[in-house]
């Protein structure tokens, strides 16, 4: 898997744990738009169409345990 920033990994871990984007934004002190942008960049870097696919790729690569 391509290298993701620490913040991108943090965002995708929260999403993988079942949190909504609004909850992640509140937890991390970000705007919802920023969380959306992180997720968009993650999907682009991993060449996938959905956040669920991104989580699957990261779990399979061992980047984190979901």
PDBQT receptor file of N, H, CA, C and O in Angstrom, charges set to zero:
ATOM      1  N   UNK A   1       0.846  -1.194   0.000  1.00  0.00    +0.000 N 
ATOM      2  CA  UNK A   1       0.000   0.000   0.000  1.00  0.00    +0.000 C 
ATOM      3  C   UNK A   1       0.885   1.248   0.000  1.00  0.00    +0.000 C 
ATOM      4  O   UNK A   1       1.930   1.276   0.649  1.00  0.00    +0.000 OA
ATOM      5  N   UNK A   2       0.463   2.265  -0.723  1.00  0.00    +0.000 N 
ATOM      6  H   UNK A   2      -0.387   2.243  -1.250  1.00  0.00    +0.000 HD
ATOM      7  CA  UNK A   2       1.229   3.513  -0.719  1.00  0.00    +0.000 C 
ATOM      8  C   UNK A   2       1.307   4.099   0.691  1.00  0.00    +0.000 C 
ATOM      9  O   UNK A   2       0.474   3.813   1.551  1.00  0.00    +0.000 OA
ATOM     10  N   UNK A   3       2.303   4.905   0.896  1.00  0.00    +0.000 N 
ATOM     11  H   UNK A   3       2.980   5.137   0.197  1.00  0.00    +0.000 HD
ATOM     12  CA  UNK A   3       2.503   5.513   2.203  1.00  0.00    +0.000 C 
ATOM     13  C   UNK A   3       1.408   6.544   2.478  1.00  0.00    +0.000 C 
ATOM     14  O   UNK A   3       1.177   7.444   1.670  1.00  0.00    +0.000 OA
ATOM     15  N   UNK A   4       0.747   6.410   3.607  1.00  0.00    +0.000 N 
ATOM     16  H   UNK A   4       0.935   5.680   4.264  1.00  0.00    +0.000 HD
ATOM     17  CA  UNK A   4      -0.250   7.384   4.040  1.00  0.00    +0.000 C 
ATOM     18  C   UNK A   4       0.345   8.195   5.180  1.00  0.00    +0.000 C 
ATOM     19  O   UNK A   4       1.200   7.715   5.924  1.00  0.00    +0.000 OA
ATOM     20  N   UNK A   5      -0.124   9.434   5.303  1.00  0.00    +0.000 N 
ATOM     21  H   UNK A   5      -0.819   9.823   4.698  1.00  0.00    +0.000 HD
ATOM     22  CA  UNK A   5       0.349  10.265   6.405  1.00  0.00    +0.000 C 
ATOM     23  C   UNK A   5      -0.206   9.736   7.730  1.00  0.00    +0.000 C 
ATOM     24  O   UNK A   5      -1.162   8.961   7.761  1.00  0.00    +0.000 OA
ATOM     25  N   UNK A   6       0.413  10.171   8.802  1.00  0.00    +0.000 N 
ATOM     26  H   UNK A   6       1.190  10.800   8.776  1.00  0.00    +0.000 HD
ATOM     27  CA  UNK A   6      -0.059   9.749  10.131  1.00  0.00    +0.000 C 
ATOM     28  C   UNK A   6      -1.505  10.173  10.347  1.00  0.00    +0.000 C 
ATOM     29  O   UNK A   6      -2.292   9.420  10.921  1.00  0.00    +0.000 OA
ATOM     30  N   UNK A   7      -1.860  11.370   9.893  1.00  0.00    +0.000 N 
ATOM     31  H   UNK A   7      -1.220  11.982   9.426  1.00  0.00    +0.000 HD
ATOM     32  CA  UNK A   7      -3.226  11.868  10.054  1.00  0.00    +0.000 C 
ATOM     33  C   UNK A   7      -4.203  11.051   9.212  1.00  0.00    +0.000 C 
ATOM     34  O   UNK A   7      -5.305  10.743   9.667  1.00  0.00    +0.000 OA
ATOM     35  N   UNK A   8      -3.812  10.703   8.001  1.00  0.00    +0.000 N 
ATOM     36  H   UNK A   8      -2.917  10.953   7.631  1.00  0.00    +0.000 HD
ATOM     37  CA  UNK A   8      -4.684   9.892   7.153  1.00  0.00    +0.000 C 
ATOM     38  C   UNK A   8      -4.928   8.527   7.782  1.00  0.00    +0.000 C 
ATOM     39  O   UNK A   8      -6.054   8.030   7.771  1.00  0.00    +0.000 OA
ATOM     40  N   UNK A   9      -3.880   7.917   8.329  1.00  0.00    +0.000 N 
ATOM     41  H   UNK A   9      -2.965   8.321   8.337  1.00  0.00    +0.000 HD
ATOM     42  CA  UNK A   9      -4.057   6.632   9.016  1.00  0.00    +0.000 C 
ATOM     43  C   UNK A   9      -4.968   6.770  10.224  1.00  0.00    +0.000 C 
ATOM     44  O   UNK A   9      -5.795   5.898  10.492  1.00  0.00    +0.000 OA
ATOM     45  N   UNK A  10      -4.815   7.865  10.947  1.00  0.00    +0.000 N 
ATOM     46  H   UNK A  10      -4.143   8.573  10.729  1.00  0.00    +0.000 HD
ATOM     47  CA  UNK A  10      -5.669   8.104  12.119  1.00  0.00    +0.000 C 
ATOM     48  C   UNK A  10      -7.137   8.215  11.698  1.00  0.00    +0.000 C 
ATOM     49  O   UNK A  10      -8.015   7.621  12.324  1.00  0.00    +0.000 OA
ATOM     50  N   UNK A  11      -7.392   8.972  10.644  1.00  0.00    +0.000 N 
ATOM     51  H   UNK A  11      -6.679   9.455  10.136  1.00  0.00    +0.000 HD
ATOM     52  CA  UNK A  11      -8.766   9.149  10.148  1.00  0.00    +0.000 C 
ATOM     53  C   UNK A  11      -9.349   7.812   9.696  1.00  0.00    +0.000 C 
ATOM     54  O   UNK A  11     -10.469   7.471  10.075  1.00  0.00    +0.000 OA
ATOM     55  N   UNK A  12      -8.610   7.058   8.899  1.00  0.00    +0.000 N 
ATOM     56  H   UNK A  12      -7.700   7.335   8.591  1.00  0.00    +0.000 HD
ATOM     57  CA  UNK A  12      -9.145   5.804   8.361  1.00  0.00    +0.000 C 
ATOM     58  C   UNK A  12      -9.321   4.758   9.469  1.00  0.00    +0.000 C 
ATOM     59  O   UNK A  12     -10.215   3.917   9.384  1.00  0.00    +0.000 OA
ATOM     60  N   UNK A  13      -8.485   4.803  10.495  1.00  0.00    +0.000 N 
ATOM     61  H   UNK A  13      -7.758   5.487  10.563  1.00  0.00    +0.000 HD
ATOM     62  CA  UNK A  13      -8.675   3.886  11.632  1.00  0.00    +0.000 C 
ATOM     63  C   UNK A  13      -9.988   4.170  12.351  1.00  0.00    +0.000 C 
ATOM     64  O   UNK A  13     -10.723   3.242  12.691  1.00  0.00    +0.000 OA
ATOM     65  N   UNK A  14     -10.288   5.446  12.584  1.00  0.00    +0.000 N 
ATOM     66  H   UNK A  14      -9.691   6.200  12.308  1.00  0.00    +0.000 HD
ATOM     67  CA  UNK A  14     -11.551   5.798  13.238  1.00  0.00    +0.000 C 
ATOM     68  C   UNK A  14     -12.735   5.379  12.373  1.00  0.00    +0.000 C 
ATOM     69  O   UNK A  14     -13.723   4.848  12.880  1.00  0.00    +0.000 OA
ATOM     70  N   UNK A  15     -12.632   5.618  11.068  1.00  0.00    +0.000 N 
ATOM     71  H   UNK A  15     -11.829   6.049  10.657  1.00  0.00    +0.000 HD
ATOM     72  CA  UNK A  15     -13.717   5.231  10.158  1.00  0.00    +0.000 C 
ATOM     73  C   UNK A  15     -13.885   3.714  10.166  1.00  0.00    +0.000 C 
ATOM     74  O   UNK A  15     -15.009   3.212  10.202  1.00  0.00    +0.000 OA
ATOM     75  N   UNK A  16     -12.773   2.985  10.134  1.00  0.00    +0.000 N 
ATOM     76  H   UNK A  16     -11.860   3.393  10.105  1.00  0.00    +0.000 HD
ATOM     77  CA  UNK A  16     -12.827   1.520  10.141  1.00  0.00    +0.000 C 
ATOM     78  C   UNK A  16     -13.446   0.982  11.424  1.00  0.00    +0.000 C 
ATOM     79  O   UNK A  16     -14.034  -0.099  11.430  1.00  0.00    +0.000 OA
ATOM     80  N   UNK A  17     -13.314   1.736  12.506  1.00  0.00    +0.000 N 
ATOM     81  H   UNK A  17     -12.837   2.615  12.502  1.00  0.00    +0.000 HD
ATOM     82  CA  UNK A  17     -13.889   1.291  13.780  1.00  0.00    +0.000 C 
ATOM     83  C   UNK A  17     -15.388   1.572  13.866  1.00  0.00    +0.000 C 
ATOM     84  O   UNK A  17     -16.031   1.243  14.862  1.00  0.00    +0.000 OA
ATOM     85  N   UNK A  18     -15.941   2.186  12.809  1.00  0.00    +0.000 N 
ATOM     86  H   UNK A  18     -15.418   2.453  11.999  1.00  0.00    +0.000 HD
ATOM     87  CA  UNK A  18     -17.383   2.400  12.765  1.00  0.00    +0.000 C 
ATOM     88  C   UNK A  18     -17.838   3.814  13.050  1.00  0.00    +0.000 C 
ATOM     89  O   UNK A  18     -19.039   4.075  13.103  1.00  0.00    +0.000 OA
ATOM     90  N   UNK A  19     -16.907   4.729  13.234  1.00  0.00    +0.000 N 
ATOM     91  H   UNK A  19     -15.931   4.516  13.190  1.00  0.00    +0.000 HD
ATOM     92  CA  UNK A  19     -17.288   6.119  13.505  1.00  0.00    +0.000 C 
ATOM     93  C   UNK A  19     -17.741   6.817  12.225  1.00  0.00    +0.000 C 
ATOM     94  O   UNK A  19     -17.249   6.526  11.135  1.00  0.00    +0.000 OA
ATOM     95  N   UNK A  20     -18.688   7.743  12.377  1.00  0.00    +0.000 N 
ATOM     96  H   UNK A  20     -19.088   7.980  13.263  1.00  0.00    +0.000 HD
ATOM     97  CA  UNK A  20     -19.133   8.560  11.249  1.00  0.00    +0.000 C 
ATOM     98  C   UNK A  20     -18.126   9.683  11.016  1.00  0.00    +0.000 C 
ATOM     99  O   UNK A  20     -17.359  10.035  11.912  1.00  0.00    +0.000 OA
ATOM    100  N   UNK A  21     -18.135  10.241   9.811  1.00  0.00    +0.000 N 
ATOM    101  H   UNK A  21     -18.758   9.955   9.083  1.00  0.00    +0.000 HD
ATOM    102  CA  UNK A  21     -17.209  11.317   9.484  1.00  0.00    +0.000 C 
ATOM    103  C   UNK A  21     -17.359  12.495  10.437  1.00  0.00    +0.000 C 
ATOM    104  O   UNK A  21     -16.364  13.100  10.837  1.00  0.00    +0.000 OA
ATOM    105  N   UNK A  22     -18.591  12.825  10.803  1.00  0.00    +0.000 N 
ATOM    106  H   UNK A  22     -19.400  12.334  10.478  1.00  0.00    +0.000 HD
ATOM    107  CA  UNK A  22     -18.832  13.941  11.722  1.00  0.00    +0.000 C 
ATOM    108  C   UNK A  22     -18.210  13.660  13.094  1.00  0.00    +0.000 C 
ATOM    109  O   UNK A  22     -17.659  14.560  13.727  1.00  0.00    +0.000 OA
ATOM    110  N   UNK A  23     -18.302  12.413  13.544  1.00  0.00    +0.000 N 
ATOM    111  H   UNK A  23     -18.750  11.682  13.029  1.00  0.00    +0.000 HD
ATOM    112  CA  UNK A  23     -17.717  12.040  14.835  1.00  0.00    +0.000 C 
ATOM    113  C   UNK A  23     -16.195  12.127  14.785  1.00  0.00    +0.000 C 
ATOM    114  O   UNK A  23     -15.565  12.604  15.729  1.00  0.00    +0.000 OA
ATOM    115  N   UNK A  24     -15.608  11.665  13.684  1.00  0.00    +0.000 N 
ATOM    116  H   UNK A  24     -16.119  11.278  12.917  1.00  0.00    +0.000 HD
ATOM    117  CA  UNK A  24     -14.153  11.704  13.523  1.00  0.00    +0.000 C 
ATOM    118  C   UNK A  24     -13.680  13.151  13.532  1.00  0.00    +0.000 C 
ATOM    119  O   UNK A  24     -12.678  13.481  14.166  1.00  0.00    +0.000 OA
ATOM    120  N   UNK A  25     -14.404  14.008  12.826  1.00  0.00    +0.000 N 
ATOM    121  H   UNK A  25     -15.217  13.740  12.311  1.00  0.00    +0.000 HD
ATOM    122  CA  UNK A  25     -14.038  15.429  12.786  1.00  0.00    +0.000 C 
ATOM    123  C   UNK A  25     -14.040  16.016  14.189  1.00  0.00    +0.000 C 
ATOM    124  O   UNK A  25     -13.113  16.737  14.560  1.00  0.00    +0.000 OA
ATOM    125  N   UNK A  26     -15.058  15.720  14.963  1.00  0.00    +0.000 N 
ATOM    126  H   UNK A  26     -15.811  15.135  14.662  1.00  0.00    +0.000 HD
ATOM    127  CA  UNK A  26     -15.152  16.224  16.329  1.00  0.00    +0.000 C 
ATOM    128  C   UNK A  26     -14.037  15.676  17.212  1.00  0.00    +0.000 C 
ATOM    129  O   UNK A  26     -13.422  16.418  17.978  1.00  0.00    +0.000 OA
ATOM    130  N   UNK A  27     -13.780  14.375  17.102  1.00  0.00    +0.000 N 
ATOM    131  H   UNK A  27     -14.280  13.772  16.480  1.00  0.00    +0.000 HD
ATOM    132  CA  UNK A  27     -12.731  13.736  17.904  1.00  0.00    +0.000 C 
ATOM    133  C   UNK A  27     -11.346  14.317  17.631  1.00  0.00    +0.000 C 
ATOM    134  O   UNK A  27     -10.539  14.483  18.545  1.00  0.00    +0.000 OA
ATOM    135  N   UNK A  28     -11.082  14.623  16.360  1.00  0.00    +0.000 N 
ATOM    136  H   UNK A  28     -11.738  14.488  15.617  1.00  0.00    +0.000 HD
ATOM    137  CA  UNK A  28      -9.749  15.069  15.967  1.00  0.00    +0.000 C 
ATOM    138  C   UNK A  28      -9.626  16.594  15.872  1.00  0.00    +0.000 C 
ATOM    139  O   UNK A  28      -8.548  17.113  15.581  1.00  0.00    +0.000 OA
ATOM    140  N   UNK A  29     -10.715  17.300  16.115  1.00  0.00    +0.000 N 
ATOM    141  H   UNK A  29     -11.590  16.878  16.352  1.00  0.00    +0.000 HD
ATOM    142  CA  UNK A  29     -10.678  18.758  16.045  1.00  0.00    +0.000 C 
ATOM    143  C   UNK A  29     -10.535  19.273  14.624  1.00  0.00    +0.000 C 
ATOM    144  O   UNK A  29      -9.883  20.289  14.384  1.00  0.00    +0.000 OA
ATOM    145  N   UNK A  30     -11.153  18.561  13.679  1.00  0.00    +0.000 N 
ATOM    146  H   UNK A  30     -11.683  17.736  13.875  1.00  0.00    +0.000 HD
ATOM    147  CA  UNK A  30     -11.095  18.937  12.273  1.00  0.00    +0.000 C 
ATOM    148  C   UNK A  30     -12.494  19.290  11.785  1.00  0.00    +0.000 C 
ATOM    149  O   UNK A  30     -13.489  18.986  12.444  1.00  0.00    +0.000 OA
ATOM    150  N   UNK A  31     -12.558  19.932  10.629  1.00  0.00    +0.000 N 
ATOM    151  H   UNK A  31     -11.750  20.179  10.094  1.00  0.00    +0.000 HD
ATOM    152  CA  UNK A  31     -13.865  20.148  10.012  1.00  0.00    +0.000 C 
ATOM    153  C   UNK A  31     -14.264  18.860   9.294  1.00  0.00    +0.000 C 
ATOM    154  O   UNK A  31     -13.413  18.038   8.953  1.00  0.00    +0.000 OA
ATOM    155  N   UNK A  32     -15.559  18.696   9.072  1.00  0.00    +0.000 N 
ATOM    156  H   UNK A  32     -16.250  19.364   9.349  1.00  0.00    +0.000 HD
ATOM    157  CA  UNK A  32     -16.020  17.516   8.337  1.00  0.00    +0.000 C 
ATOM    158  C   UNK A  32     -15.441  17.514   6.932  1.00  0.00    +0.000 C 
ATOM    159  O   UNK A  32     -15.149  16.455   6.376  1.00  0.00    +0.000 OA
ATOM    160  N   UNK A  33     -15.276  18.694   6.363  1.00  0.00    +0.000 N 
ATOM    161  H   UNK A  33     -15.513  19.554   6.814  1.00  0.00    +0.000 HD
ATOM    162  CA  UNK A  33     -14.705  18.808   5.018  1.00  0.00    +0.000 C 
ATOM    163  C   UNK A  33     -13.268  18.281   4.983  1.00  0.00    +0.000 C 
ATOM    164  O   UNK A  33     -12.869  17.629   4.018  1.00  0.00    +0.000 OA
ATOM    165  N   UNK A  34     -12.502  18.559   6.023  1.00  0.00    +0.000 N 
ATOM    166  H   UNK A  34     -12.827  19.089   6.807  1.00  0.00    +0.000 HD
ATOM    167  CA  UNK A  34     -11.123  18.075   6.093  1.00  0.00    +0.000 C 
ATOM    168  C   UNK A  34     -11.093  16.556   6.174  1.00  0.00    +0.000 C 
ATOM    169  O   UNK A  34     -10.262  15.917   5.529  1.00  0.00    +0.000 OA
ATOM    170  N   UNK A  35     -11.990  15.975   6.959  1.00  0.00    +0.000 N 
ATOM    171  H   UNK A  35     -12.665  16.495   7.483  1.00  0.00    +0.000 HD
ATOM    172  CA  UNK A  35     -12.074  14.517   7.048  1.00  0.00    +0.000 C 
ATOM    173  C   UNK A  35     -12.422  13.938   5.675  1.00  0.00    +0.000 C 
ATOM    174  O   UNK A  35     -11.831  12.945   5.251  1.00  0.00    +0.000 OA
ATOM    175  N   UNK A  36     -13.384  14.559   4.980  1.00  0.00    +0.000 N 
ATOM    176  H   UNK A  36     -13.864  15.365   5.324  1.00  0.00    +0.000 HD
ATOM    177  CA  UNK A  36     -13.745  14.115   3.636  1.00  0.00    +0.000 C 
ATOM    178  C   UNK A  36     -12.540  14.182   2.698  1.00  0.00    +0.000 C 
ATOM    179  O   UNK A  36     -12.317  13.275   1.896  1.00  0.00    +0.000 OA
ATOM    180  N   UNK A  37     -11.773  15.257   2.805  1.00  0.00    +0.000 N 
ATOM    181  H   UNK A  37     -11.955  15.994   3.456  1.00  0.00    +0.000 HD
ATOM    182  CA  UNK A  37     -10.588  15.412   1.955  1.00  0.00    +0.000 C 
ATOM    183  C   UNK A  37      -9.548  14.331   2.245  1.00  0.00    +0.000 C 
ATOM    184  O   UNK A  37      -8.946  13.786   1.319  1.00  0.00    +0.000 OA
ATOM    185  N   UNK A  38      -9.335  14.019   3.522  1.00  0.00    +0.000 N 
ATOM    186  H   UNK A  38      -9.824  14.462   4.274  1.00  0.00    +0.000 HD
ATOM    187  CA  UNK A  38      -8.405  12.939   3.880  1.00  0.00    +0.000 C 
ATOM    188  C   UNK A  38      -8.869  11.625   3.265  1.00  0.00    +0.000 C 
ATOM    189  O   UNK A  38      -8.066  10.893   2.685  1.00  0.00    +0.000 OA
ATOM    190  N   UNK A  39     -10.145  11.324   3.386  1.00  0.00    +0.000 N 
ATOM    191  H   UNK A  39     -10.797  11.918   3.856  1.00  0.00    +0.000 HD
ATOM    192  CA  UNK A  39     -10.676  10.072   2.849  1.00  0.00    +0.000 C 
ATOM    193  C   UNK A  39     -10.559  10.035   1.329  1.00  0.00    +0.000 C 
ATOM    194  O   UNK A  39     -10.258   8.987   0.758  1.00  0.00    +0.000 OA
ATOM    195  N   UNK A  40     -10.790  11.158   0.675  1.00  0.00    +0.000 N 
ATOM    196  H   UNK A  40     -11.035  12.009   1.139  1.00  0.00    +0.000 HD
ATOM    197  CA  UNK A  40     -10.673  11.229  -0.781  1.00  0.00    +0.000 C 
ATOM    198  C   UNK A  40      -9.231  10.955  -1.204  1.00  0.00    +0.000 C 
ATOM    199  O   UNK A  40      -8.989  10.211  -2.155  1.00  0.00    +0.000 OA
ATOM    200  N   UNK A  41      -8.271  11.560  -0.491  1.00  0.00    +0.000 N 
ATOM    201  H   UNK A  41      -8.468  12.164   0.281  1.00  0.00    +0.000 HD
ATOM    202  CA  UNK A  41      -6.859  11.338  -0.815  1.00  0.00    +0.000 C 
ATOM    203  C   UNK A  41      -6.458   9.880  -0.576  1.00  0.00    +0.000 C 
ATOM    204  O   UNK A  41      -5.709   9.301  -1.363  1.00  0.00    +0.000 OA
ATOM    205  N   UNK A  42      -6.957   9.298   0.504  1.00  0.00    +0.000 N 
ATOM    206  H   UNK A  42      -7.566   9.769   1.143  1.00  0.00    +0.000 HD
ATOM    207  CA  UNK A  42      -6.666   7.890   0.801  1.00  0.00    +0.000 C 
ATOM    208  C   UNK A  42      -7.178   7.002  -0.331  1.00  0.00    +0.000 C 
ATOM    209  O   UNK A  42      -6.452   6.138  -0.822  1.00  0.00    +0.000 OA
ATOM    210  N   UNK A  43      -8.432   7.215  -0.745  1.00  0.00    +0.000 N 
ATOM    211  H   UNK A  43      -9.021   7.917  -0.346  1.00  0.00    +0.000 HD
ATOM    212  CA  UNK A  43      -9.004   6.410  -1.837  1.00  0.00    +0.000 C 
ATOM    213  C   UNK A  43      -8.195   6.582  -3.120  1.00  0.00    +0.000 C 
ATOM    214  O   UNK A  43      -7.959   5.615  -3.844  1.00  0.00    +0.000 OA
ATOM    215  N   UNK A  44      -7.775   7.809  -3.397  1.00  0.00    +0.000 N 
ATOM    216  H   UNK A  44      -7.967   8.595  -2.809  1.00  0.00    +0.000 HD
ATOM    217  CA  UNK A  44      -6.985   8.072  -4.602  1.00  0.00    +0.000 C 
ATOM    218  C   UNK A  44      -5.638   7.349  -4.532  1.00  0.00    +0.000 C 
ATOM    219  O   UNK A  44      -5.240   6.686  -5.490  1.00  0.00    +0.000 OA
ATOM    220  N   UNK A  45      -4.936   7.474  -3.405  1.00  0.00    +0.000 N 
ATOM    221  H   UNK A  45      -5.259   8.012  -2.626  1.00  0.00    +0.000 HD
ATOM    222  CA  UNK A  45      -3.620   6.838  -3.260  1.00  0.00    +0.000 C 
ATOM    223  C   UNK A  45      -3.697   5.324  -3.343  1.00  0.00    +0.000 C 
ATOM    224  O   UNK A  45      -2.781   4.679  -3.854  1.00  0.00    +0.000 OA
ATOM    225  N   UNK A  46      -4.786   4.753  -2.842  1.00  0.00    +0.000 N 
ATOM    226  H   UNK A  46      -5.530   5.277  -2.427  1.00  0.00    +0.000 HD
ATOM    227  CA  UNK A  46      -4.936   3.304  -2.860  1.00  0.00    +0.000 C 
ATOM    228  C   UNK A  46      -5.617   2.801  -4.135  1.00  0.00    +0.000 C 
ATOM    229  O   UNK A  46      -5.756   1.595  -4.337  1.00  0.00    +0.000 OA
ATOM    230  N   UNK A  47      -6.041   3.735  -4.992  1.00  0.00    +0.000 N 
ATOM    231  H   UNK A  47      -5.928   4.715  -4.828  1.00  0.00    +0.000 HD
ATOM    232  CA  UNK A  47      -6.699   3.404  -6.264  1.00  0.00    +0.000 C 
ATOM    233  C   UNK A  47      -7.938   2.539  -6.061  1.00  0.00    +0.000 C 
ATOM    234  O   UNK A  47      -8.112   1.512  -6.717  1.00  0.00    +0.000 OA
ATOM    235  N   UNK A  48      -8.797   2.977  -5.136  1.00  0.00    +0.000 N 
ATOM    236  H   UNK A  48      -8.655   3.811  -4.603  1.00  0.00    +0.000 HD
ATOM    237  CA  UNK A  48     -10.051   2.281  -4.866  1.00  0.00    +0.000 C 
ATOM    238  C   UNK A  48     -11.213   3.261  -5.019  1.00  0.00    +0.000 C 
ATOM    239  O   UNK A  48     -11.017   4.475  -5.060  1.00  0.00    +0.000 OA
ATOM    240  N   UNK A  49     -12.422   2.711  -5.101  1.00  0.00    +0.000 N 
ATOM    241  H   UNK A  49     -12.580   1.724  -5.067  1.00  0.00    +0.000 HD
ATOM    242  CA  UNK A  49     -13.601   3.548  -5.324  1.00  0.00    +0.000 C 
ATOM    243  C   UNK A  49     -14.377   3.885  -4.062  1.00  0.00    +0.000 C 
ATOM    244  O   UNK A  49     -15.199   4.802  -4.067  1.00  0.00    +0.000 OA
ATOM    245  N   UNK A  50     -14.127   3.155  -2.984  1.00  0.00    +0.000 N 
ATOM    246  H   UNK A  50     -13.460   2.410  -2.980  1.00  0.00    +0.000 HD
ATOM    247  CA  UNK A  50     -14.903   3.402  -1.768  1.00  0.00    +0.000 C 
ATOM    248  C   UNK A  50     -14.002   3.341  -0.539  1.00  0.00    +0.000 C 
ATOM    249  O   UNK A  50     -12.909   2.775  -0.565  1.00  0.00    +0.000 OA
ATOM    250  N   UNK A  51     -14.494   3.935   0.518  1.00  0.00    +0.000 N 
ATOM    251  H   UNK A  51     -15.382   4.394   0.538  1.00  0.00    +0.000 HD
ATOM    252  CA  UNK A  51     -13.756   3.903   1.785  1.00  0.00    +0.000 C 
ATOM    253  C   UNK A  51     -13.680   2.471   2.309  1.00  0.00    +0.000 C 
ATOM    254  O   UNK A  51     -12.667   2.075   2.885  1.00  0.00    +0.000 OA
ATOM    255  N   UNK A  52     -14.741   1.697   2.112  1.00  0.00    +0.000 N 
ATOM    256  H   UNK A  52     -15.564   2.018   1.644  1.00  0.00    +0.000 HD
ATOM    257  CA  UNK A  52     -14.728   0.291   2.547  1.00  0.00    +0.000 C 
ATOM    258  C   UNK A  52     -13.620  -0.482   1.839  1.00  0.00    +0.000 C 
ATOM    259  O   UNK A  52     -12.938  -1.298   2.457  1.00  0.00    +0.000 OA
ATOM    260  N   UNK A  53     -13.440  -0.228   0.552  1.00  0.00    +0.000 N 
ATOM    261  H   UNK A  53     -13.994   0.435   0.049  1.00  0.00    +0.000 HD
ATOM    262  CA  UNK A  53     -12.357  -0.882  -0.184  1.00  0.00    +0.000 C 
ATOM    263  C   UNK A  53     -11.001  -0.443   0.354  1.00  0.00    +0.000 C 
ATOM    264  O   UNK A  53     -10.079  -1.252   0.456  1.00  0.00    +0.000 OA
ATOM    265  N   UNK A  54     -10.878   0.838   0.700  1.00  0.00    +0.000 N 
ATOM    266  H   UNK A  54     -11.627   1.495   0.618  1.00  0.00    +0.000 HD
ATOM    267  CA  UNK A  54      -9.619   1.346   1.256  1.00  0.00    +0.000 C 
ATOM    268  C   UNK A  54      -9.292   0.633   2.561  1.00  0.00    +0.000 C 
ATOM    269  O   UNK A  54      -8.147   0.243   2.786  1.00  0.00    +0.000 OA
ATOM    270  N   UNK A  55     -10.288   0.461   3.420  1.00  0.00    +0.000 N 
ATOM    271  H   UNK A  55     -11.219   0.778   3.238  1.00  0.00    +0.000 HD
ATOM    272  CA  UNK A  55     -10.080  -0.242   4.685  1.00  0.00    +0.000 C 
ATOM    273  C   UNK A  55      -9.626  -1.669   4.405  1.00  0.00    +0.000 C 
ATOM    274  O   UNK A  55      -8.697  -2.167   5.041  1.00  0.00    +0.000 OA
ATOM    275  N   UNK A  56     -10.280  -2.319   3.457  1.00  0.00    +0.000 N 
ATOM    276  H   UNK A  56     -11.035  -1.914   2.941  1.00  0.00    +0.000 HD
ATOM    277  CA  UNK A  56      -9.931  -3.697   3.113  1.00  0.00    +0.000 C 
ATOM    278  C   UNK A  56      -8.477  -3.795   2.640  1.00  0.00    +0.000 C 
ATOM    279  O   UNK A  56      -7.751  -4.696   3.059  1.00  0.00    +0.000 OA
ATOM    280  N   UNK A  57      -8.054  -2.883   1.782  1.00  0.00    +0.000 N 
ATOM    281  H   UNK A  57      -8.644  -2.151   1.442  1.00  0.00    +0.000 HD
ATOM    282  CA  UNK A  57      -6.676  -2.883   1.281  1.00  0.00    +0.000 C 
ATOM    283  C   UNK A  57      -5.693  -2.694   2.430  1.00  0.00    +0.000 C 
ATOM    284  O   UNK A  57      -4.668  -3.372   2.487  1.00  0.00    +0.000 OA
ATOM    285  N   UNK A  58      -5.996  -1.786   3.338  1.00  0.00    +0.000 N 
ATOM    286  H   UNK A  58      -6.830  -1.235   3.292  1.00  0.00    +0.000 HD
ATOM    287  CA  UNK A  58      -5.095  -1.507   4.460  1.00  0.00    +0.000 C 
ATOM    288  C   UNK A  58      -5.036  -2.676   5.432  1.00  0.00    +0.000 C 
ATOM    289  O   UNK A  58      -3.969  -2.979   5.967  1.00  0.00    +0.000 OA
ATOM    290  N   UNK A  59      -6.145  -3.324   5.665  1.00  0.00    +0.000 N 
ATOM    291  H   UNK A  59      -7.011  -3.078   5.230  1.00  0.00    +0.000 HD
ATOM    292  CA  UNK A  59      -6.139  -4.503   6.556  1.00  0.00    +0.000 C 
ATOM    293  C   UNK A  59      -5.306  -5.611   5.929  1.00  0.00    +0.000 C 
ATOM    294  O   UNK A  59      -4.484  -6.228   6.606  1.00  0.00    +0.000 OA
ATOM    295  N   UNK A  60      -5.510  -5.864   4.652  1.00  0.00    +0.000 N 
ATOM    296  H   UNK A  60      -6.178  -5.363   4.103  1.00  0.00    +0.000 HD
ATOM    297  CA  UNK A  60      -4.770  -6.925   3.967  1.00  0.00    +0.000 C 
ATOM    298  C   UNK A  60      -3.278  -6.644   3.914  1.00  0.00    +0.000 C 
ATOM    299  O   UNK A  60      -2.461  -7.565   3.953  1.00  0.00    +0.000 OA
ATOM    300  N   UNK A  61      -2.923  -5.353   3.824  1.00  0.00    +0.000 N 
ATOM    301  H   UNK A  61      -3.586  -4.605   3.792  1.00  0.00    +0.000 HD
ATOM    302  CA  UNK A  61      -1.494  -4.997   3.749  1.00  0.00    +0.000 C 
ATOM    303  C   UNK A  61      -0.829  -4.997   5.119  1.00  0.00    +0.000 C 
ATOM    304  O   UNK A  61       0.391  -4.880   5.225  1.00  0.00    +0.000 OA
ATOM    305  N   UNK A  62      -1.643  -5.130   6.172  1.00  0.00    +0.000 N 
ATOM    306  H   UNK A  62      -2.634  -5.225   6.086  1.00  0.00    +0.000 HD
ATOM    307  CA  UNK A  62      -1.103  -5.126   7.524  1.00  0.00    +0.000 C 
ATOM    308  C   UNK A  62      -0.846  -3.728   8.079  1.00  0.00    +0.000 C 
ATOM    309  O   UNK A  62      -0.186  -3.578   9.107  1.00  0.00    +0.000 OA
ATOM    310  N   UNK A  63      -1.368  -2.700   7.397  1.00  0.00    +0.000 N 
ATOM    311  H   UNK A  63      -1.904  -2.822   6.562  1.00  0.00    +0.000 HD
ATOM    312  CA  UNK A  63      -1.162  -1.321   7.859  1.00  0.00    +0.000 C 
ATOM    313  C   UNK A  63      -1.818  -1.084   9.213  1.00  0.00    +0.000 C 
ATOM    314  O   UNK A  63      -1.321  -0.293  10.015  1.00  0.00    +0.000 OA
ATOM    315  N   UNK A  64      -2.922  -1.759   9.470  1.00  0.00    +0.000 N 
ATOM    316  H   UNK A  64      -3.326  -2.401   8.819  1.00  0.00    +0.000 HD
ATOM    317  CA  UNK A  64      -3.557  -1.713  10.789  1.00  0.00    +0.000 C 
ATOM    318  C   UNK A  64      -4.546  -2.854  10.907  1.00  0.00    +0.000 C 
ATOM    319  O   UNK A  64      -4.957  -3.453   9.914  1.00  0.00    +0.000 OA
ATOM    320  N   UNK A  65      -4.915  -3.138  12.136  1.00  0.00    +0.000 N 
ATOM    321  H   UNK A  65      -4.581  -2.651  12.943  1.00  0.00    +0.000 HD
ATOM    322  CA  UNK A  65      -5.900  -4.175  12.401  1.00  0.00    +0.000 C 
ATOM    323  C   UNK A  65      -7.250  -3.522  12.618  1.00  0.00    +0.000 C 
ATOM    324  O   UNK A  65      -7.424  -2.740  13.553  1.00  0.00    +0.000 OA
ATOM    325  N   UNK A  66      -8.207  -3.840  11.754  1.00  0.00    +0.000 N 
ATOM    326  H   UNK A  66      -8.065  -4.474  10.995  1.00  0.00    +0.000 HD
ATOM    327  CA  UNK A  66      -9.544  -3.244  11.884  1.00  0.00    +0.000 C 
ATOM    328  C   UNK A  66     -10.425  -4.125  12.748  1.00  0.00    +0.000 C 
ATOM    329  O   UNK A  66     -11.589  -3.797  12.978  1.00  0.00    +0.000 OA
TER     330      UNK A  66
